[in-house]
Amino acid sequence: MRDFKRFNHALEISQWMTDRRYSIPSPSDLAVRVELISRVHGIEHAENYFNNISNNLKSANVYGALLSGYVQDKSIAKAEAIMQKMREMGLATTSFPYNMLINLYSQTGEHNKIDILMQEMENLGIPHDTFTLRNRMNAYAQASNISGMEKILNRIEEDPYCVVDWKVCSVAASGYLKVGLIEKALTMLKRMEGTMYPVRENLAFEHLLSLYASAGSKNDLYRVWNIYKPLNVRGASYSVMITSLAKLDDIEGAEKIFQEWESRCTMYDFRVLNWLLAAYCKKGLFDRAEVVVKKAIEGRSPYASSWNILAVGYMEYKQMDKAVEMLKKALSVGRQGWRPSSVILDACLEYLEGQGDVEEMEETILLLKKSGALTRDIYDRLSRASVATGKSLSGFLDQIETGVLPLMKKFTGSLK
């Protein structure tokens, strides 16, 4: 279940087994629990759980799970502290915790610390594996240090215990693309293809599509798509192909790929639609966007994010009446807790305030109340608009539930 990212369900089963005493958790079980709690509830909850584990059960795997959570959260100081604790307890004896930290430093740009860790590994006799070298290689690529990247690539190629897999090729191709070495990138992508065919991972396929798009090679993009499409690619693959074609200004091609997915899908995924909407909005093709949305929502419950994408698109093209309309549609279908992006919300409220359109502001605020996105600034805007227009808010306040009214009065004083 962890492999399929069904973290909530996996955590529920783990807790159920322990609560029913069907099994006494081993250190490995506890490590999994720490990881799941971090992913589902956040790193602070994972810390609390970790702190309540008996010291005799805190194995290297349990510490490693907490370290992994800190890496996911990009908490450098906490990650370094837990790594130091592992050193002191003699638990940092494999490449795993070092690779975790190297990955973190690669993500955060602290590349000088990577070499220090790798030297420490050498001093302790801990071998640099493919993960270690690939992360170092990625750090060089991000820093546009191509000579450093190629040096590590050569090490991987020469090391009999390391493998030049699709991930290594992907890192190298990305590095070349970053500095504009298109031909070298294309050569590496062909090599990447050669590592993929026995494995046939969707993720590898999707990376390849994205990289060919970044290289501007539409022919290779379609060629690879036609090779892998018969292998029952997933919705995410269609999303990547749509995005890749849009990046190459092939909107018609993106439309065809979307229509192909729509004709084959057994469960409609609005996330695939959203990528086409984003492509339409970028080009200002709002008529096409609204047509495809109206067709998609026939007999289905749309995602709020679909309307939000249209709202942002209209905002960027200065069509604020339409932006407000799309924002209200997003709020009307959004689940409890869903919030629009702050950029579009602020822009729409600022527009309505400038227009003195108190009625539209009231309607928007009532929708925002449902999602729990009310803030002091929103009430302040409404108050200013009501004062400027001389419109009483008495009737509107009557529509607000008792639990919200005190908050409004606290923020804005008497609005009547």
C-alpha positions in Angstrom: 0.0 0.0 0.0 2.9 2.4 0.7 4.1 1.7 -2.9 0.8 2.9 -4.2 0.8 6.0 -2.0 -2.3 4.9 -0.2 -0.7 6.3 3.0 -4.0 7.0 4.9 -5.3 3.5 4.4 -1.9 1.9 5.2 -1.7 4.0 8.4 -5.2 2.9 9.5 -4.4 -0.8 9.0 -1.1 -0.4 10.9 -2.9 1.2 13.8 -5.8 -1.3 13.7 -3.4 -4.2 13.9 -1.6 -2.7 16.9 -4.8 -1.7 18.7 -6.3 -5.1 18.3 -3.0 -6.7 19.5 -2.9 -8.9 16.4 0.8 -8.2 16.3 3.4 -6.6 18.6 5.2 -3.9 16.5 8.8 -4.7 15.7 11.3 -1.9 15.1 10.6 -2.3 11.3 6.9 -1.9 12.0 7.6 1.2 14.0 9.8 2.7 11.3 6.9 2.2 8.8 4.5 3.8 11.3 6.8 6.9 11.7 7.0 7.3 7.9 3.2 7.0 7.5 2.4 9.4 10.3 4.9 11.9 8.7 3.2 11.6 5.3 -0.4 11.7 6.6 -0.3 14.0 9.6 3.0 15.9 9.2 6.5 15.8 10.8 5.4 17.1 14.2 3.1 14.2 14.8 5.8 11.8 13.6 8.2 13.4 16.1 5.7 12.9 19.0 5.2 9.3 18.0 9.0 8.7 17.8 9.6 10.3 21.2 7.1 7.9 22.8 8.8 4.8 21.4 10.9 2.9 23.9 14.6 3.4 23.5 15.3 -0.3 23.1 13.0 -0.3 20.0 14.6 2.7 18.3 16.6 0.9 15.7 18.5 2.4 12.8 15.4 2.0 10.7 13.2 4.0 13.1 15.8 6.8 13.3 16.1 6.6 9.5 12.3 7.0 9.1 12.3 10.2 11.1 15.3 11.4 9.2 13.4 10.7 6.0 10.5 12.8 7.3 12.8 15.7 8.0 14.2 15.5 4.5 10.7 15.5 3.0 10.0 18.6 5.2 13.4 20.1 4.2 14.1 20.6 7.9 17.9 20.9 7.7 18.7 21.6 11.4 16.5 18.7 12.6 17.8 16.3 10.0 21.4 17.1 11.0 20.6 16.7 14.6 19.0 13.3 14.2 22.0 12.2 12.0 24.4 13.3 14.7 22.4 11.2 17.2 22.7 8.2 14.9 26.4 8.7 14.7 26.7 8.9 18.5 24.7 5.7 18.9 26.6 3.8 16.2 23.6 3.6 13.9 25.0 5.5 11.0 26.8 2.5 9.5 25.2 2.2 6.1 24.8 4.6 3.1 21.1 5.1 3.8 21.2 8.0 6.3 24.1 9.6 4.3 22.1 9.4 1.1 19.1 11.0 2.9 21.2 14.0 3.9 22.9 14.2 0.6 19.5 14.3 -1.1 18.4 17.1 1.3 21.5 19.2 0.6 21.0 18.6 -3.1 17.4 20.0 -2.8 18.4 23.0 -0.7 21.5 23.9 -2.6 24.0 23.3 0.2 26.4 21.5 -2.1 29.5 22.0 -0.1 28.1 19.8 2.6 27.7 16.9 0.2 31.4 16.5 -0.3 32.0 16.6 3.4 29.5 13.7 3.9 31.0 11.7 1.1 34.4 12.1 2.6 33.1 11.0 5.9 31.6 7.9 4.2 35.0 7.1 2.7 36.8 7.5 6.1 34.3 5.1 7.7 34.5 2.6 4.8 30.9 3.1 3.8 30.8 2.6 0.0 29.3 5.3 -2.3 26.4 3.5 -4.0 24.3 4.5 -7.0 22.1 6.7 -4.9 25.0 8.5 -3.3 26.6 9.2 -6.7 23.4 10.1 -8.4 22.5 12.6 -5.7 26.0 14.2 -6.0 25.6 14.2 -9.8 22.2 15.9 -9.4 23.7 18.6 -7.2 26.3 19.3 -9.9 23.6 19.5 -12.5 21.5 21.9 -10.5 24.6 24.1 -10.1 25.2 23.9 -13.9 28.6 22.3 -13.1 28.7 20.1 -16.1 32.4 19.0 -15.7 31.5 17.9 -12.1 28.4 16.1 -13.3 30.3 14.3 -16.0 33.0 13.3 -13.6 30.5 11.6 -11.3 28.8 10.0 -14.4 32.1 8.5 -15.3 32.5 7.1 -11.8 29.1 5.4 -12.0 30.0 3.9 -15.4 33.3 2.6 -14.2 32.0 1.2 -10.8 31.0 -2.5 -11.2 28.6 -2.1 -8.2 26.8 0.9 -9.7 24.2 1.0 -12.5 23.6 3.6 -15.1 19.8 3.4 -14.9 17.2 5.7 -16.3 17.4 7.9 -13.3 21.1 8.6 -13.8 20.5 9.3 -17.5 17.6 11.6 -16.6 19.8 13.6 -14.3 22.5 13.9 -16.9 20.1 15.0 -19.6 18.5 17.6 -17.3 22.0 19.0 -16.6 22.8 19.3 -20.2 19.4 20.9 -21.0 19.9 23.4 -18.1 23.0 24.8 -19.9 21.7 24.5 -23.4 23.7 21.5 -24.6 20.8 20.1 -26.6 22.7 17.5 -28.6 24.4 16.0 -25.6 21.0 15.9 -23.8 19.4 14.1 -26.8 22.2 11.6 -26.8 21.7 10.9 -23.1 17.9 10.6 -23.7 18.5 7.9 -26.3 20.7 6.1 -23.8 17.9 6.6 -21.2 15.5 4.8 -23.6 17.8 1.9 -23.8 17.7 1.4 -20.0 13.9 1.6 -19.9 12.5 -1.1 -22.2 13.1 -4.1 -19.9 11.6 -2.1 -16.9 8.8 -0.2 -18.5 8.2 2.1 -15.6 5.5 4.7 -16.1 7.5 7.2 -14.1 10.5 6.7 -16.4 8.3 7.1 -19.4 6.8 10.3 -18.1 10.3 11.7 -17.3 11.4 10.9 -20.8 8.4 12.7 -22.4 9.0 15.8 -20.3 12.7 15.9 -21.2 12.1 15.5 -24.9 9.7 18.4 -24.7 12.3 20.5 -22.9 14.7 19.6 -25.6 12.2 20.8 -28.2 12.1 17.4 -30.0 8.5 16.9 -31.0 9.3 14.0 -33.3 11.0 12.1 -30.4 8.1 13.0 -28.2 5.6 11.4 -30.5 7.9 8.4 -31.3 8.3 7.5 -27.6 4.6 8.1 -26.9 3.6 5.7 -29.7 6.0 3.1 -28.3 4.7 3.2 -24.8 1.0 3.9 -25.3 0.1 0.3 -26.1 1.5 -0.6 -22.6 -1.7 0.7 -20.9 -0.3 4.0 -19.7 -2.0 5.7 -16.8 -3.8 9.0 -16.6 -0.7 10.8 -15.3 1.1 9.8 -18.5 -1.6 11.5 -20.6 -1.2 14.6 -18.4 2.5 14.7 -19.0 2.0 14.3 -22.8 -0.6 17.1 -22.9 1.7 19.4 -20.9 4.7 18.4 -23.1 2.8 19.2 -26.3 1.5 22.5 -24.9 5.2 23.4 -24.1 5.9 22.9 -27.8 2.9 25.0 -28.8 1.1 22.0 -30.2 -2.3 22.7 -28.8 -4.1 20.7 -31.5 -1.9 17.7 -30.6 -2.7 18.2 -26.9 -6.4 18.2 -27.7 -6.1 15.0 -29.6 -4.3 13.3 -26.8 -6.9 14.5 -24.3 -9.7 13.2 -26.5 -8.0 9.9 -26.8 -7.7 9.6 -23.0 -11.3 10.7 -22.6 -12.5 7.9 -25.0 -10.5 5.3 -23.1 -10.8 6.3 -19.4 -13.0 4.2 -17.2 -12.9 6.7 -14.3 -12.9 10.4 -15.2 -9.9 12.2 -13.6 -10.3 16.0 -13.7 -6.6 16.4 -13.1 -6.0 15.3 -16.7 -8.5 17.9 -17.9 -6.8 20.5 -15.8 -3.6 20.3 -17.8 -5.4 21.0 -21.0 -7.3 23.9 -19.4 -3.9 25.3 -18.2 -2.7 25.1 -21.8 -5.8 26.8 -23.2 -5.6 29.6 -20.6 -2.0 30.3 -21.3 -2.9 30.9 -24.9 -6.1 32.8 -24.0 -8.3 30.1 -25.7 -11.1 30.5 -23.1 -14.0 29.6 -25.5 -12.3 26.2 -26.0 -11.6 25.8 -22.3 -15.2 26.5 -21.3 -16.6 24.1 -23.9 -14.4 21.2 -22.7 -15.3 21.9 -19.1 -19.0 22.0 -19.8 -18.8 18.7 -21.6 -16.7 17.2 -18.7 -19.1 18.1 -16.0 -22.1 16.5 -17.6 -23.3 14.0 -15.1 -20.1 14.4 -13.0 -19.0 16.4 -10.0 -16.2 18.8 -11.1 -13.1 19.6 -9.2 -12.9 23.1 -7.8 -9.4 23.3 -9.2 -10.7 23.2 -12.7 -12.7 26.4 -12.2 -9.8 27.9 -10.3 -7.5 27.4 -13.3 -10.0 29.2 -15.5 -10.3 32.0 -12.9 -6.5 32.5 -12.9 -6.5 32.5 -16.7 -9.1 35.1 -17.0 -7.4 37.2 -14.3 -4.1 37.1 -16.3 -5.9 38.3 -19.4 -7.6 41.1 -17.3 -11.1 39.7 -17.8 -12.1 40.2 -14.1 -15.8 39.7 -14.5 -15.2 36.2 -15.8 -12.5 35.6 -13.2 -15.0 36.4 -10.5 -17.6 34.1 -12.1 -15.1 31.2 -12.3 -14.0 31.8 -8.7 -17.6 31.6 -7.5 -18.1 28.3 -9.4 -14.9 26.9 -7.8 -16.1 27.9 -4.3 -19.5 26.4 -4.9 -18.1 22.9 -5.7 -15.1 23.0 -3.4 -14.9 20.5 -0.6 -14.8 21.6 3.0 -11.4 23.1 3.6 -10.6 23.8 -0.1 -9.3 27.2 -0.7 -8.6 29.1 -3.9 -5.1 30.4 -4.6 -4.4 33.6 -2.7 -3.5 35.3 -5.9 -6.9 34.9 -7.6 -8.9 35.5 -4.4 -7.1 38.7 -3.6 -7.4 39.9 -7.2 -11.1 39.2 -7.4 -11.9 40.8 -4.0 -9.8 43.8 -4.9 -11.6 44.1 -8.2 -15.1 43.9 -6.6 -14.1 46.4 -3.9 -12.9 48.8 -6.6 -16.2 48.4 -8.4 -18.1 48.9 -5.2 -20.0 45.7 -6.0 -21.1 44.8 -2.5 -23.7 42.2 -3.6 -21.0 40.2 -5.4 -18.7 40.5 -2.4 -21.4 39.2 -0.1 -22.1 36.3 -2.3 -18.4 35.4 -2.5 -17.9 35.7 1.2 -20.8 33.4 1.9 -19.1 30.8 -0.4 -15.8 31.4 1.3 -17.4 30.7 4.7 -18.2 27.2 3.5 -14.6 26.5 2.7 -13.3 28.1 5.9 -11.2 30.7 4.0 -12.5 33.8 5.8 -9.9 36.3 6.9 -9.8 39.8 8.5 -8.7 41.3 5.2 -11.8 39.9 3.4 -14.1 41.5 6.0 -12.2 44.8 5.9 -12.7 44.9 2.1 -16.4 44.4 2.5 -16.6 47.1 5.2 -14.8 49.6 3.0 -17.0 48.8 0.0 -20.2 49.1 2.1 -19.1 52.5 3.5 -18.1 53.8 0.0 -21.5 52.8 -1.5 -23.6 53.6 1.6 -25.1 50.1 1.5 -26.2 48.6 4.8 -24.9 45.1 5.6 -27.7 44.3 8.1 -29.4 41.8 5.8 -26.1 40.1 4.9 -25.2 39.7 8.6 -28.4 37.9 9.2 -27.3 35.2 6.7 -24.1 34.5 8.6 -24.3 31.7 11.2 -23.9 32.6 14.9 -20.4 31.1 15.1 -19.1 33.4 12.4 -20.8 36.7 13.4 -18.6 37.3 16.5 -15.5 36.9 14.3 -16.8 39.5 11.8 -17.5 42.0 14.6 -14.1 41.3 16.1 -12.4 42.0 12.8 -14.4 45.0 11.6 -16.5 46.3 14.4 -20.1 47.1 13.8 -20.8 46.8 10.1 -24.4 48.0 10.3 
